[in-house]
Structures are given as C-alpha cells and as structure tokens.
Amino acid sequence: MGQRAYRFFDLVMALFVTVLIVSNIASSAKIVNWGVSLLSVRLAFDAGTILFPVSYIFGDILTEVYGYRRSRRVIWTGFACLALSAGVFWIVRALPGDPEWERYAGQRAYEAILGGMSTGGIVLASLLGYWAGEFANSFTLAKMKILTRGRYLWTRTIGSTLVGQLMDTAVFVGIASLTGVFPWSLFGTLVLTNYLFKVGVEAVMTPVTYLVVGALKRLEQEDYYDYDTDFNPFRLELRA
C-alpha cells in the first residue's frame, strides 16, 4: 500500500491522545453524583466520563476517514502515552514531598486525588478497558462501513459506540472493582451510568461528527474502505 501524507491526521491523533489522558486523570480524581436514580440504581459516574466519550468520536472520525489500519496506529499511540503518563505519576508519587507542600496538601491528598493514576488497579483498568473498547469500536465501524456501502454514517458511529463503550465500561469498572479502586457496591451504578452517558454523548454529537467527517474527507481527499485490511490489533506499523 502506498504511503500518503495527510494534512490533519497528526492533529486528530494529538487531540485524541490529549482527551484520553485528561479523561483518565479526571476518572481517578472524582466520582460525580447526578442526584437521580434509574431502575433503583443511583446514577453516578467517574468524572472522566464527561470527556472520555469524545475520544470515541475521534476514533470514529479516524476510522471513517483514514481506515482501520491508521486508526490502529493511533490506538496504540494512545495506549503508550497513557502508560507513560501512569509511569510519570508513579515516579512523582514516590518522590519525597517538600515540607511546605506537606503542610498545605501532603501525600494523603496526592494519594486521594492522583494516586489512582499511579496504582496498579486504575492503570490496569484504564489500559485494558481503553484497548478493548477502542479496537472493538474501530473494527465494528470499519465492517459496518463496508456493509452499508458508506451510507448512513449515523448507524455505524452509534452502532460501533454501543459495542466499544460496552467493552470499555465493563472491563474498566470490572477490573477497577476487582483491584479495590471502586467498591463493588458501585459496580452496577458505574457501569449503567457510564454506558448510558457515553452512548448518549455519541448520539447527541452525531451532527458534529457528520460535519467533521465531511470536512476531512474533502480536505484530505480520502474516504477509506477496509476491504483488504488485516484487522489483527497486534500488527504494528511505524508509519501511518
């Protein structure tokens, strides 16, 4: 396959990775309570849920315009950057605190707010949930694009999100609960609330996705179909 230079691919990748890392930091920092219940389940979500669905919108855009192969490279780039950020937070956590900082904040504050980004449970949950969800999302969208012959974009953006977000949410909350990051009493609440919220954001943002996809296809002169793509997620390529 010949290599092409794209004007906006690197920009979309940078935005994707930024959203991914910021949302994971927010997830470890706070759990937000909606103050309402659905089917007797109290609706609450980790704060990263507010931003994380945007990464799936970027994932949809990448696969729809540039194809699964290039999206796979971005997913692995995000995986590596998320692992790197966790490593940095672990190092910061281990470094001795300044006495003045210990007086007004202290190690306990760091552990409570940012410790999750440097402990095995949240890092493992984030990495595996992200990996499973993003690849499921990209694979589903690429296959649906072929089945629909490129029509009905909304069916594959929402359809792929239904699959990807279910994988991501279930894996993330499950592993986080198993490792003690979240109490099991919140498992049903977090899975249901996160899933509904993320899918809802995707549905609401569909008009924006249409605009961005249409603009990128015109500007990049690309509308990739994955007819002959190797969908092995572990096949890494250095170039887009």
DAWOGI-V953487 format. One record per residue. N is the residue number from 1. PSI is psi in whole degrees, -180 to 180 (* if undefined). OMEGA is omega in whole degrees, 0 to 359 (* if undefined). Layout:
# DAWOGI-V953487
N,PSI,OMEGA / N,PSI,OMEGA
This chain:
# DAWOGI-V953487
1,128,179 / 2,151,182 / 3,137,178 / 4,149,174 / 5,129,181 / 6,142,184 / 7,-34,191 / 8,0,183 / 9,-47,181 / 10,-35,179 / 11,-46,179 / 12,-40,178 / 13,-43,179 / 14,-42,178 / 15,-41,179 / 16,-50,182 / 17,-39,179 / 18,-48,178 / 19,-42,181 / 20,-49,184 / 21,-45,180 / 22,-40,181 / 23,-35,178 / 24,-35,175 / 25,-45,180 / 26,-34,180 / 27,-37,181 / 28,-14,187 / 29,-31,188 / 30,145,170 / 31,126,185 / 32,136,179 / 33,123,179 / 34,-23,181 / 35,11,178 / 36,168,180 / 37,153,176 / 38,119,182 / 39,42,179 / 40,10,177 / 41,122,181 / 42,130,182 / 43,114,176 / 44,152,180 / 45,153,174 / 46,146,190 / 47,-27,179 / 48,-19,179 / 49,-27,180 / 50,-37,186 / 51,-31,188 / 52,-39,180 / 53,-25,179 / 54,-32,179 / 55,-32,178 / 56,-32,175 / 57,-44,175 / 58,-39,178 / 59,-41,176 / 60,-44,181 / 61,-44,181 / 62,-47,182 / 63,-42,182 / 64,-41,184 / 65,-50,190 / 66,-14,178 / 67,164,184 / 68,-39,185 / 69,-44,179 / 70,-35,176 / 71,-38,178 / 72,-41,178 / 73,-41,179 / 74,-40,179 / 75,-44,179 / 76,-33,175 / 77,-44,177 / 78,-41,178 / 79,-47,180 / 80,-41,181 / 81,-37,177 / 82,-41,177 / 83,-40,179 / 84,-43,180 / 85,-38,177 / 86,-40,178 / 87,-40,178 / 88,-44,179 / 89,-33,177 / 90,-43,179 / 91,-46,179 / 92,-40,179 / 93,-38,184 / 94,-22,182 / 95,145,179 / 96,140,181 / 97,147,175 / 98,141,181 / 99,-42,180 / 100,-42,177 / 101,-39,179 / 102,-31,182 / 103,-42,185 / 104,-13,178 / 105,-79,174 / 106,166,183 / 107,-34,181 / 108,-38,178 / 109,-42,179 / 110,-45,181 / 111,-39,184 / 112,-37,187 / 113,-48,185 / 114,-5,181 / 115,-30,180 / 116,-31,180 / 117,-8,182 / 118,9,177 / 119,153,188 / 120,-40,186 / 121,-55,184 / 122,-35,179 / 123,-47,179 / 124,-44,180 / 125,-44,181 / 126,-47,183 / 127,-48,183 / 128,-39,177 / 129,-46,178 / 130,-48,183 / 131,-50,182 / 132,-44,183 / 133,-45,183 / 134,-41,179 / 135,-37,176 / 136,-41,179 / 137,-49,183 / 138,-42,180 / 139,-46,181 / 140,-45,181 / 141,-44,182 / 142,-42,180 / 143,-40,180 / 144,-30,179 / 145,-39,177 / 146,-44,182 / 147,-38,181 / 148,0,182 / 149,36,176 / 150,3,180 / 151,167,174 / 152,60,181 / 153,-38,184 / 154,-31,181 / 155,-37,182 / 156,-29,176 / 157,-44,179 / 158,-42,180 / 159,-44,179 / 160,-34,178 / 161,-39,177 / 162,-41,180 / 163,-51,185 / 164,-44,181 / 165,-32,176 / 166,-45,178 / 167,-49,183 / 168,-50,185 / 169,-46,182 / 170,-44,180 / 171,-46,183 / 172,-54,183 / 173,-38,180 / 174,-49,180 / 175,-40,178 / 176,-36,178 / 177,-41,179 / 178,-34,183 / 179,6,174 / 180,7,178 / 181,-47,175 / 182,145,175 / 183,148,180 / 184,-23,179 / 185,-21,180 / 186,1,187 / 187,-55,181 / 188,-42,179 / 189,-48,184 / 190,-41,180 / 191,-50,182 / 192,-49,184 / 193,-47,180 / 194,-45,183 / 195,-49,180 / 196,-42,182 / 197,-46,183 / 198,-45,178 / 199,-38,178 / 200,-42,178 / 201,-43,179 / 202,-44,180 / 203,-44,181 / 204,-36,183 / 205,3,182 / 206,-44,178 / 207,-37,178 / 208,-41,178 / 209,-42,178 / 210,-46,182 / 211,-46,182 / 212,-44,180 / 213,-46,180 / 214,-42,180 / 215,-44,181 / 216,-39,179 / 217,-39,178 / 218,-47,184 / 219,-37,182 / 220,-12,185 / 221,47,182 / 222,138,175 / 223,82,195 / 224,138,173 / 225,132,185 / 226,58,181 / 227,-41,185 / 228,24,185 / 229,139,169 / 230,112,186 / 231,11,176 / 232,116,183 / 233,-17,184 / 234,2,177 / 235,104,184 / 236,140,177 / 237,136,184 / 238,-27,182 / 239,147,178 / 240,*,*
